[in-house]
Amino acid sequence: MSSSKEIPYKIYLEEEEMPRQYYNVRADMKTKPAPLLNPGNLKPMTAEELEAVFCKELVKQELNNEDRYIDIPEEIRSFYRMYRPSPLVRAYCLEEKLDTPAHIYYKFEGSNTSGSHKLNSAIAQAYYAKKQGLKGVTTETGAGQWGTALSMACAYLDLACDVYMVKVSYEQKPFRRDVMRIYGATVTPSPSTTTAVGRKILEEHPGTTGSLGCAISEAVEAAVSREGYRYVLGSVLNQVLLHQSIIGQETKTALEKYDIKPDVIIGCCGGGSNFGGLISPFMGEKIRGEKDLRIIGAEPASCPSLTRGKYAYDFCDTGKVCPLAKMYTLGSGFIPSPNHAGGLRYHGMSSIVSHLYDDGYIEARTYEQTEVFEAAVAFAKVEGILPAPESSHAIRAAVDEAMRCKETGEDKNIIMGLTGTGYFDMMAYGKYIEGSMGDYIPTDAELEESFASLPKID
């Protein structure tokens, strides 16, 4: 429904309206996500076991199912002030182009050097690592947004940063790789010969272009084999969705400022960080019965964990050294095709998002690569922002919803997450413009082969 107030192109919040606490949607979930399991004995991981890999304070956040709000340290909020609050933008030009009665809004998270939402969690995780007295952290990155964000946060806090970048993205996105190096990070294409698990993966899958699951295995090995290092992750984990909840909280505040009632919330889905962060406060209202709205996750047809995966316990990494999580998964050994939305090439989905999807609170859709880039180019032509390939999945879904409104005459308010910019993805855009971009959808037989390797857990 339309608001009675005149809506500006960009809704800006004042600095004092930036959240002072993270919102923990698990506190409002009627049943909690299943616990992480120890890969050795398949029993729930204890805090002590997790602290061997992750920072102590982040482990507390990972396991916290009770506290609805968790304070954001002032040091983190001070860093956020460099680029937050981020704007909520009314896509007037896109609406006009589509000739739809729908109102489309996008929460733009690309106005920082990392070019995406990833900095929201990167600075939090780096802060807790520094507070613990660590020398440095290791991580993986797909498209490079997370690696860039973490390298920026580590440079700010004077921490060492080692990044294992999925090989296909390392080759496709050299400029993002170089930005990480500018901030002082070491960047290694994964799988590599620098770790035992990397060498094993290369032996089993010669010529592989890699996956986030492979890169995670290498980063974990690199962390646990060195004194004073811990591993940090840019998506999937509960703690990451917690940090990203500032996206949804700011969106909710901006909408309430202009009496806008959201009807549909849309985000792209890879591991679940931006999507989970965007939807969290709205999901809380939905779970508590305060609001009724649709929530849609858009994922690539080449890596369709929600729509074609199995809801089961699986390893979070290809090397099977990480804890097992209950999630929608394609199997930890699944190596997706080298599509250009590198940040969405993860075999599984956040336990929180998976649980909510299984409970029927979330809808999911898949899109092929070319139709996603078609929507991205159309958006860029009228809204003036070249979106990241990952974000463009949400754009595609939002356009589809707006066209349905055109057919029905409904003036729905559609809110989508625009997680970042695509200015380092010009190789992909070039292939689309040239007409050389293809689509790939895994066959049922390929998925069944991957499912066969799922661990047998009673």
LONUKE-845579 format. One record per atom (N, C-alpha, C): residue in three letters; x, z, y. Coordinates in steps of 0.05 Angstrom, whole numbers, plus 5000, padded with zeros to 4 digits. Last residue first. Example, Ala and Ser with C-alpha at 12.3 -4.5 7.8 and 13.67 -1.06 7.14 Angstrom:
Ser525751424955;Ser527351434979;Ser525851575001;Ala526451564886;Ala524651564910;Ala526451564934;
This chain:
Asp544352504195;Asp541852614186;Asp540252734209;Ile547651904209;Ile547352194217;Ile544552284209;Lys552151434202;Lys549851534187;Lys549651834193;Pro553951004257;Pro554451234240;Pro551851344227;Leu553350304253;Leu552450554266;Leu552950784247;Ser554549814230;Ser556750004233;Ser555950274247;Ala550049524233;Ala550849614206;Ala553049824208;Phe549649324283;Phe548049564277;Phe549049694250;Ser552648864278;Ser553649084294;Ser552249344288;Glu549248564246;Glu552048614237;Glu553248844252;Glu544848524280;Glu544648674255;Glu547348744243;Leu546948204320;Leu546248474326;Leu546048644301;Glu547547724292;Glu549847844304;Glu549348144310;Ala542247624277;Ala544247664256;Ala546747804268;Asp539747534326;Asp538947764311;Asp541047834289;Thr544847314374;Thr542747264353;Thr542047524340;Pro545647404444;Pro546547454416;Pro544247414397;Ile545746884489;Ile544047104479;Ile544847154451;Tyr548646604546;Tyr548946674518;Tyr547246914511;Asp549246054591;Asp547846294582;Asp548546354553;Gly554145794639;Gly552345794616;Gly551046054610;Met556245414694;Met555545684683;Met553645654660;Ser556944944719;Ser558444984694;Ser557945254682;Gly555044824769;Gly553344764746;Gly554644804719;Glu557544964815;Glu558444724802;Glu556644644778;Ile554945454825;Ile554545234844;Ile555344964831;Tyr557045764782;Tyr554145714785;Tyr553645464802;Lys562445754793;Lys561545624768;Lys558545574769;Gly562446034841;Gly563445764840;Gly562445614816;Tyr560746534825;Tyr559046384842;Tyr559846084842;Ala565346674795;Ala562746654782;Ala560846484799;Met569246684834;Met569546504811;Met566946464797;Met567447074869;Met567046804877;Met567646604854;Asp567047624871;Asp565947484847;Asp565647194852;Phe568047914915;Phe570247884896;Phe569447734871;Tyr563047924938;Tyr565147764951;Tyr567647744935;Gly558248174925;Gly559547994906;Gly561747834917;Thr556548884934;Thr556948614943;Thr558548444923;Gly551649334904;Gly554149254916;Gly554248964923;Thr546449494890;Thr548649674885;Thr551349594897;Leu540549544911;Leu542649344915;Leu545349494914;Gly534849734879;Gly537549824885;Gly539349584888;Met528249664907;Met530349594888;Met533049694898;Ile521449734911;Ile523949854919;Ile526049774898;Ile515549474934;Ile517549444913;Ile520249544924;Asn509049594946;Asn511749664957;Asn513749664934;Lys503949094943;Lys505449314932;Lys508149354947;Asp498948814956;Asp501048864975;Asp502749114966;Glu496148304914;Glu496748594919;Glu499148624938;Gly494847804898;Gly494147884925;Gly494648174931;Thr496347584850;Thr494147774850;Thr493147854877;Glu500447234863;Glu498347144846;Glu495847324848;Lys503747574892;Lys502747334905;Lys500347224890;Cys505247934854;Cys503548024875;Cys502247794890;Arg508547604825;Arg506147694812;Arg504147794833;Met512647564863;Met511047324857;Met508547394841;Ala514648084860;Ala513547984885;Ala511747734881;Glu516748084808;Glu514548264815;Glu513148174840;Asp520847704815;Asp518647654795;Asp516247834801;Val524047974852;Val522747714859;Val520447654840;Ala525648404821;Ala524048454845;Ala522648194853;Ala528748144782;Ala526348294773;Ala524548344797;Arg532847944814;Arg531247764798;Arg528647894790;Ile535048414835;Ile533748224853;Ile531948034837;Ala537148634788;Ala534948774802;Ala533448584821;His541148264780;His539048294759;His536648444771;Ser544448334823;Ser542748094823;Ser540648104800;Ser547948744812;Ser545648794829;Ser543548574828;Glu551748434782;Glu550248654770;Glu547648704786;Pro553848074819;Pro552347974796;Pro550648194783;Ala552748304887;Ala554348304862;Ala552648194839;Pro550347854939;Pro550148094922;Pro552048074897;Leu551647715003;Leu552247604977;Leu552347834957;Ile546847755053;Ile548747915037;Ile549147765011;Gly542847485080;Gly545447505092;Gly547447675077;Glu537647365065;Glu538247645073;Glu541047685083;Val537546815052;Val535646925072;Val536247205082;Lys541746705018;Lys541046515039;Lys539146625060;Ala541847124982;Ala544047105001;Ala543246915024;Phe537347004951;Phe537347254967;Phe539447224989;Ala538946534925;Ala536546534942;Ala536546774961;Val543346744896;Val543746544917;Val541346524936;Ala540547094862;Ala542647194879;Ala543147004903;Ala537246764832;Ala536046954850;Ala538047064870;Glu541246484805;Glu539346334821;Glu538046524841;Phe543546884776;Phe545146774798;Phe543346604816;Val539446964739;Val540247184756;Val541747074781;Glu539246494712;Glu536946564729;Glu537546804747;Thr544246514686;Thr543746304707;Thr541346374724;Gln543946954650;Gln545846954672;Gln545046754694;Glu537347214634;Glu539747054629;Glu541347014654;Tyr534847874630;Tyr535047624644;Tyr537547474636;Thr530048354607;Thr532548214605;Thr532447954620;Arg527048984624;Arg526948694622;Arg529748584620;Ala523249584613;Ala525849444613;Ala525349144610;Glu520250174640;Glu520049914629;Glu522849784630;Ile519750884628;Ile521150654639;Ile520450394625;Tyr517051254599;Tyr516951284628;Tyr518151034643;Gly517151274544;Gly515251094557;Gly515151114587;Asp521051534515;Asp518551684521;Asp516451524536;Asp525051164517;Asp523751214491;Asp521151364495;Tyr526451234571;Tyr525450974561;Tyr523951014535;Leu528551744570;Leu526151684586;Leu524851424578;His532851664535;His530751854528;His528251794544;Ser535951294565;Ser534951224538;Ser532651404530;Val537251594610;Val535551354613;Val534351284586;Ile540351994584;Ile538052064600;Ile536151824603;Ser544451704559;Ser542551864542;Ser540051944558;Ser545851044580;Ser545751334586;Ser543651474569;Met546950564529;Met545550644554;Met545550944556;Gly552050114502;Gly549950314501;Gly548750384529;His555849724511;His554249704487;His551849894486;Tyr556449404574;Tyr556949644558;Tyr554949644535;Arg556649044618;Arg557448964591;Arg558149204574;Leu555649094671;Leu553349134653;Leu554049064624;Gly560148964700;Gly559349244700;Gly556949304682;Gly560448404697;Gly562148564680;Gly561348854679;Ala557147904699;Ala556248174707;Ala557848384691;His559047454674;His560247534699;His559347804710;Asn560347474603;Asn558647414626;Asn559947544651;Pro563047394551;Pro564447454576;Pro562747364600;Ser558847744504;Ser559947504514;Ser561147554542;Pro560748394477;Pro558948204490;Pro560347954499;Ile561948664418;Ile563548554439;Ile561748344453;Phe560349254384;Phe559249004396;Phe561048914419;Gly561849724363;Gly563649504358;Gly562649244370;Ser557750074373;Ser560250104389;Ser562149884384;Gly551249804382;Gly553449864364;Gly556149874378;Leu547649774420;Leu548049524404;Leu550249564383;Thr543150314435;Thr545850204431;Thr545749944415;Tyr540350844467;Tyr539850574459;Tyr542550424458;Met543151464441;Met542451274463;Met541451014450;Lys546652024432;Lys544251894424;Lys543251724446;Ala553751974426;Ala551452024442;Ala548951894430;Leu559852254404;Leu557552084398;Leu555252164416;Pro566152274440;Pro563752394428;Pro561652184422;Cys571451794423;Cys569851954442;Cys567552084427;Val573751474386;Val575151724392;Val573551904410;Lys572350944373;Lys571151174359;Lys572651434362;Gly573750484398;Gly575750614381;Gly574850854367;Thr569350374430;Thr569850204407;Thr571850334388;Asp565150934449;Asp567450754453;Asp567950594427;Cys561251284437;Cys561251174464;Cys563350974469;Phe557951204375;Phe560351264390;Phe560151144417;Asp551051414368;Asp553251224366;Asp555651314381;Tyr544551564346;Tyr547251664353;Tyr549351444349;Ala539451114372;Ala540851254351;Ala543451384362;Tyr535450624380;Tyr535750884391;Tyr536951064370;Lys538249964384;Lys537050174368;Lys537450444382;Gly536649404429;Gly538349604416;Gly536849794399;Arg533649084460;Arg534149004432;Arg535949194416;Thr532849334509;Thr530649174498;Thr531149094469;Leu537549644519;Leu534949764519;Leu532849594504;Ser541849264512;Ser541849514497;Ser539049644496;Pro543548674514;Pro540848794518;Pro540449054503;Cys547448274536;Cys548148544528;Cys545648724530;Ser545247794551;Ser547647784534;Ser548448064524;Ala541247904586;Ala540447814559;Ala542847814540;Pro542348484626;Pro543048214618;Pro542148144590;Glu536648854654;Glu539248834640;Glu539848544632;Ala533049284694;Ala533648994689;Ala536448974677;Gly527849754691;Gly530749704688;Gly531249414680;Ile522750014731;Ile523649794714;Ile526749774715;Ile517250414738;Ile520150414740;Ile521250214720;Arg511250524775;Arg512650384753;Arg515650384759;Leu507851144788;Leu509150904796;Leu510650774772;Asp504751694810;Asp504551494789;Asp505651234799;Lys506452384821;Lys506252104830;Lys506051924806;Glu506152864794;Glu505552864823;Glu505152574833;Gly507752974743;Gly504952884747;Gly504152874776;Arg512953064730;Arg511353304738;Arg508353234744;Ile514552544721;Ile514452734699;Ile512752974705;Lys514452354774;Lys512752234753;Lys512452414730;Glu518152664800;Glu515352674809;Glu513552564788;Gly522652504771;Gly521852784771;Gly518952814779;Met522951964786;Met522252034758;Met521352324756;Phe524552034838;Phe521951914833;Phe521051974805;Pro529752234830;Pro527652404844;Pro524852294840;Ser532051784795;Ser531752074788;Ser529652224803;Ile532951254808;Ile530251324799;Ile529851634796;Leu538351224825;Leu536151124842;Leu533451244834;Gly541151424780;Gly541251564806;Gly539051484825;Gly539851054740;Gly539051334737;Gly539051484763;Phe542250604764;Phe539350604758;Phe538350894755;Asn547550744767;Asn546150694791;Asn543150704787;Ser548450874710;Ser549151044732;Ser547550994757;Gly547750574662;Gly545550734673;Gly546050894697;Gly550750184642;Gly550950444629;Gly548950634639;Gly546649784663;Gly548949734646;Gly549449974629;Cys541349534699;Cys542149724678;Cys544549624663;Cys538649524766;Cys540049394744;Cys541049604724;Gly531949744784;Gly534849754786;Gly536149604762;Ile526049894820;Ile527449704802;Ile530549744806;Ile519650164826;Ile522550214831;Ile524050044810;Val513350064857;Val515249974835;Val518050034844;Asp510950344898;Asp509350274874;Asp511150194851;Pro511950844948;Pro513050644929;Pro511250594905;Lys509150895009;Lys508750984982;Lys509950774963;Ile511651095070;Ile511550875052;Ile511250985023;Asp512351395118;Asp509851415102;Asp509451175083;Tyr517351415138;Tyr515551205148;Tyr512951185132;Lys519651825111;Lys519951825140;Lys517951625153;Glu519251695058;Glu517351895069;Glu517451895100;Leu523451335055;Leu520751235050;Leu518751435063;Ala527851675064;Ala527351445082;Ala524451345079;Thr527452015019;Thr527252125047;Thr526551905067;Lys528251654977;Lys525751804979;Lys525351905007;Thr533551494988;Thr531451304988;Thr528751434992;Glu536251984982;Glu536251855008;Glu533951645010;Gln535252054926;Gln534352254946;Gln534252134974;Gly537751614903;Gly534851644901;Gly533751834922;Ile543151724917;Ile541951464923;Ile538851494924;Ile544252214895;Ile544052204924;Ile542851934933;Ser544952144841;Ser542252214850;Ser541952214881;Gln550052074826;Gln548751844837;Gln545851904847;His551152564802;His552452494828;His550952264842;Leu547952504756;Leu547552724774;Leu548652654802;Leu550352084730;Leu547652044740;Leu546952264760;Val555052354717;Val555152124735;Val552452074747;Gln553452754681;Gln554652834706;Gln554652604726;Asn551752454636;Asn549852604652;Asn550952674680;Leu554951804629;Leu554852094626;Leu552752224645;Val554251244648;Val553251344622;Val552951654621;Ser560151164689;Ser557251124683;Ser556651284658;Gly565551244696;Gly563951154719;Gly561051124714;Leu569551804676;Leu567851574669;Leu565951504692;Val576052064665;Val573652064681;Val572151794675;Tyr580652494632;Tyr579252234632;Tyr576752264649;Arg586452814658;Arg583852814645;Arg582652544649;Tyr593053094656;Tyr591252874661;Tyr588552924647;Gly596853474642;Gly595953464670;Gly594153234677;Glu600453124592;Glu599853374605;Glu598953334634;Arg597652604552;Arg599452684575;Arg598552954587;Ser593952454516;Ser596752454507;Ser598652544529;Val589052434540;Val589552664523;Val592452674513;Ala589451944570;Ala589052204583;Ala589952434565;Ala590151534533;Ala592151574554;Ala591951844567;Glu585351584504;Glu587951634491;Glu590151684512;Val581751434545;Val581651704533;Val584351774520;Ala583250894553;Ala583451094575;Ala583451384565;Glu582050664504;Glu584750674514;Glu585150884536;Ser576450734502;Ser578150844481;Ser581050874491;Ile574850444547;Ile574350724546;Ile576250854526;Ala575949924531;Ala577450034553;Ala577150344554;Cys572149844490;Cys575049824484;Cys576649974506;Gly567349884519;Gly567950074497;Gly570850074489;Leu567649454553;Leu567949724565;Leu568549934543;Ser571948964521;Ser569249074528;Ser569749344541;Gly575448344506;Gly575148624512;Gly572248704518;Thr576447854488;Thr576447874517;Thr575848164526;Thr580747764431;Thr578347874444;Thr578647894474;Gly585047584401;Gly583947404422;Gly581547514436;Pro583147934342;Pro585147774357;Pro583847584377;His580948464324;His579548254340;His581548094356;Glu584648784298;Glu582048734285;Glu580548504298;Glu588848784334;Glu589348704306;Glu586748624292;Leu586448994378;Leu587548724380;Leu588048614352;Ile585249504360;Ile583049324367;Ile584049034368;Lys590449704354;Lys588749684331;Lys586449484336;Arg592349704406;Arg593649534386;Arg591949494361;Gly588850094427;Gly588849814437;Gly590149624418;Val590350544400;Val587650444395;Val587450154406;Ala595550624420;Ala595150574391;Ala592450444386;Thr597150264480;Thr595950484466;Thr595650414437;Thr599249794500;Thr600450044510;Thr599350294496;Thr597049314490;Thr598949404470;Thr600249674478;Ser589949304505;Ser592749264511;Ser594549354488;Pro583449014516;Pro585349184501;Pro588249104506;Ser585249084585;Ser584449214559;Ser582849024542;Pro590449084633;Pro588248944620;Pro587749054592;Thr591549614678;Thr592349494653;Thr590049344641;Val593849864738;Val591749714726;Val592749564702;Thr594950434776;Thr596150264756;Thr593850134741;Ala593550514846;Ala592850544818;Ala594550354801;Gly594250464901;Gly596350604885;Gly595750634856;Tyr591050154932;Tyr590550444933;Tyr592450604915;Ile592849664914;Ile593349744942;Ile592950044946;Arg590649654864;Arg593549694867;Arg594349764895;Met585349554876;Met586049804862;Met589049864866;Val585949044897;Val585049264915;Val585749534902;Asp587348754852;Asp589348794872;Asp588549014892;Arg582548734824;Arg584848854811;Arg586948934833;Arg579748424859;Arg578848704855;Arg581148864842;Phe582447944853;Phe582548084879;Phe581648374876;Pro581547764800;Pro584147864808;Pro584248014834;Lys577147694760;Lys576847834786;Lys579547944795;Gln578247464711;Gln576247334728;Gln576247444757;Glu582047804688;Glu582747524692;Glu580847394712;Tyr579348284686;Tyr582048284697;Tyr582848004704;Ser574948124657;Ser574548174685;Ser577248184699;Val577248074607;Val575947844618;Val575547884648;Lys579248604597;Lys581048374601;Lys579748134614;Val577449164634;Val576548974613;Val577948714618;Met582649594653;Met580549404662;Met579949204640;Tyr584350234660;Tyr584350024639;Tyr581949844645;Val588150564708;Val585650424703;Val586050224680;Asp590351174732;Asp590950954713;Asp588350834704;Cys592551514787;Cys590151384776;Cys591051154758;Ala594452144817;Ala595251894802;Ala592651784789;Leu592152374880;Leu592152394851;Leu593052134839;Asp590852464935;Asp593552464925;Asp593652524896;Leu585852384955;Leu586452654946;Leu589252674934;Tyr585851844968;Tyr585052034988;Tyr585952314981;Ala587151624919;Ala589051594941;Ala588451794963;Cys582451744891;Cys584951874883;Cys587051854905;Ala578751414917;Ala578351704918;Ala580951854911;Met580950914904;Met580650994932;Met580351294934;Ser580450924849;Ser583150894861;Ser583050984890;Leu574850944844;Leu576451164835;Leu579251154847;Ala573450434865;Ala572450684877;Ala574150924870;Thr575950094830;Thr576650084858;Thr575850344872;Gly573450224782;Gly576350254785;Gly577250264814;Trp568150074795;Trp568850354789;Trp571850404792;Gln568749514803;Gln567749694825;Gln568549984820;Gly570349214759;Gly572349314778;Gly571349494800;Ala567349064717;Ala567648874738;Ala569748954759;Gly569749564686;Gly568849304677;Gly569349094699;Thr574750054673;Thr572949924692;Thr572249644680;Glu576650724654;Glu576250444648;Glu574650314671;Thr581851214670;Thr579051114668;Thr579050834658;Thr585251834684;Thr585151564672;Thr582251484670;Val588452224735;Val586252164718;Val586551884707;Gly593352754752;Gly591952494754;Gly589752464734;Lys594753284753;Lys596553084765;Lys595152824770;Leu590253834770;Leu591253624753;Leu593053434768;Gly587654264793;Gly590554254794;Gly591754044776;Gln582354294800;Gln583354404775;Gln586354404774;Lys581753994846;Lys581254284847;Lys582254424822;Lys582553484825;Lys584553604844;Lys584253904845;Ala577853434795;Ala580453414782;Ala582653544799;Tyr573953474834;Tyr574153684814;Tyr576753674799;Tyr575252994863;Tyr575353264876;Tyr575653484856;Ala574152604826;Ala576952634835;Ala577252914848;Gln568652664822;Gln570252714798;Gln573252754806;Ala567052534875;Ala566352794863;Ala568152854839;Ile568952024882;Ile570052234899;Ile569352504887;Ala565851754842;Ala568751754841;Ala569951984858;Ser560551774856;Ser561451944834;Ser564451964833;Asn560551434901;Asn559051694902;Asn559951884880;Leu563050974888;Leu564551164903;Leu563151434904;Lys559250634865;Lys561050784848;Lys562551004863;His556150284895;His555250564893;His557350744879;Ser561049834927;Ser558749914909;Ser558150204911;Gly565749714954;Gly563649514952;Gly561249584934;Ser569950014967;Ser569649964938;Ser567449754934;Thr569050085022;Thr571149905013;Thr570949844983;Asn561950035035;Asn564450185034;Asn566550005020;Ser556549845030;Ser557849875056;Ser560250065055;Gly553149784986;Gly555649624988;Gly557249665013;Glu548049964976;Glu550350144970;Glu553050014973;Phe541749945001;Phe544349795001;Phe546649994998;Lys535749884974;Lys537550094982;Lys540349984979;Tyr530649454997;Tyr533049494980;Tyr534849714992;Tyr523849274991;Tyr525849435004;Tyr528249454986;Ile518348865002;Ile520748904986;Ile522749055003;His511548814995;His513648915013;His516048984996;Ala507348254979;Ala508848494972;Ala510848564993;Pro505147774990;Pro504048005005;Pro505548264999;Thr509847234997;Thr508547434981;Thr507347654998;Asp513246805007;Asp510446795015;Asp508846984998;Leu518646795000;Leu517046794976;Leu514046764982;Lys520146815054;Lys520946585037;Lys519246565012;Glu518147315068;Glu517147075081;Glu517746825064;Glu521347645037;Glu518447645034;Glu517147395045;Leu526347535058;Leu525747465031;Leu522747455026;Cys525647745109;Cys526147465106;Cys525647365078;Tyr524748305099;Tyr522748135112;Tyr523147835107;Ala526548755066;Ala527248475062;Ala525148285073;Arg528649335095;Arg526249185089;Arg527048885088;Val533449785070;Val532949535085;Val530349405076;Leu536450375080;Leu534250255064;Leu533250025080;Pro543550515086;Pro540950425096;Pro538950335074;Ser546751145068;Ser546650855067;Ser543750755075;Pro549351695107;Pro547351575089;Pro547351275090;Arg555851455085;Arg553151535080;Arg551951685104;Tyr561151365097;Tyr559451135091;Tyr556551205084;Met563451835112;Met564751585120;Met562951345116;Arg560752255088;Arg560052185116;Arg561351925126;Tyr563252345040;Tyr560852185040;Tyr560152085068;Phe567152715056;Phe567952445048;Phe565552255050;Ser563853155065;Ser565453055087;Ser566452765081;Arg561853245014;Arg559953155035;Arg561553035059;Ile566453444991;Ile565353194981;Ile563453075002;Glu567153925019;Glu569253725019;Glu568253445010;Glu562554205007;Glu562754095033;Glu565053885035;Pro559454054943;Pro561554184959;Pro561954054986;Ile552754074930;Ile554953884935;Ile557054024952;Asp549254474882;Asp550454434909;Asp552654234909;Ile544054234844;Ile546854334843;Ile548154274869;Tyr537454344820;Tyr539254264842;Tyr541954394838;Arg535454514771;Arg534354274783;Arg536154164805;Asp538754744715;Asp538654764744;Asp537654494756;Glu538654594659;Glu536754784670;Glu536554774700;Asn542654314633;Asn539854214630;Asn537854384646;Asn549154194637;Asn547154344651;Asn544354204649;Leu553353914616;Leu551754064597;Leu549354214610;Glu555753674660;Glu554853504637;Glu552953654619;Gln557254104691;Gln555153934700;Gln554053764678;Lys561454304658;Lys559154474665;Lys556754304674;Val564853864661;Val563653934635;Val561154114640;Leu566453894713;Leu564753664705;Leu563453714678;Glu569654334712;Glu567254354727;Glu565354124720;Lys573954134678;Lys572354374671;Lys569654374685;Cys574553444661;Cys575053674679;Cys573053894674;Phe575353234592;Phe574153224619;Phe574853464635;Val578253354545;Val578153074555;Val577353064584;Ala577853884536;Ala580453764528;Ala580653474539;Glu572754014548;Glu574754064568;Glu577453954561;Leu569953944501;Leu569753734521;Leu571853764543;Glu571254424475;Glu572054164463;Glu572053944484;Glu568754794509;Glu571654814504;Glu572654544493;Ala563354664503;Ala564654634529;Ala567654624526;Thr562254314441;Thr562354554457;Thr563754484484;Met558053824413;Met560553884427;Met560254144443;Pro554553904351;Pro554453894381;Pro557053984393;Lys558053564297;Lys556553794308;Lys556553774338;Leu561253204271;Leu558553124278;Leu556753364286;Asn566653284265;Asn564853424247;Asn561853374252;Gly569052874298;Gly570352974274;Gly568453104254;Pro566152764343;Pro566552544324;Pro567852634298;Asn561053194363;Asn563853184358;Asn564352954337;Leu555752954404;Leu556753044378;Leu559753004376;Leu551453154458;Leu553752994448;Leu554753114422;Pro544353284446;Pro547053354454;Pro549153154444;Ala538852894473;Ala540253014450;Ala543153074458;Pro535453084534;Pro536952894518;Pro538453034495;Lys529553514527;Lys532153454538;Lys533553234521;Thr522753444546;Thr524753484524;Thr527453384535;Lys521153404599;Lys519653574580;Lys521353634555;Met525453444655;Met524653304631;Met523353494611;Asp527353744696;Asp524453694696;Asp523553534671;Ala532753784687;Ala531254034690;Ala528253984689;Arg534453254689;Arg534153384662;Arg532553644664;Val535353124741;Val532753054729;Val532253184702;Asn538253444790;Asn538653424761;Asn535953374747;Tyr540853244851;Tyr538353304836;Tyr538853244807;Tyr545753564892;Tyr545053364873;Tyr542453444858;Gln545053754961;Gln545053824932;Gln544553574916;Arg544553555009;Arg546453775007;Arg546753864978;Pro543452875031;Pro542953105012;Pro545253305011;Met542852735100;Met544252685075;Met543852925056;Glu540952895148;Glu538952845127;Glu540152765101;Glu545052925183;Glu544153185172;Glu541953145151;Glu545552395197;Glu547652515180;Glu546652775168;Glu539252045192;Glu541252195207;Glu543252325188;Leu538051415162;Leu537651695163;Leu539851815181;Tyr534950795177;Tyr537350955176;Tyr536651255177;Ile532250235155;Ile531450515159;Ile534050685155;Lys531949605183;Lys533649795169;Lys532750075176;Tyr527449355206;Tyr528949215185;Tyr530649415169;Pro522049845212;Pro524349695222;Pro525749545199;Ile515049845209;Ile517549885193;Ile519849715205;Glu510250205241;Glu511749955242;Glu514450005229;Lys505750585199;Lys507850565219;Lys509150285218;Ser502450575156;Ser501150555183;Ser503150525205;Ser504550165101;Ser504750405118;Ser503350355144;Ser500849885046;Ser502349865071;Ser502450135085;Met501750004976;Met500050005000;Met501850005025;
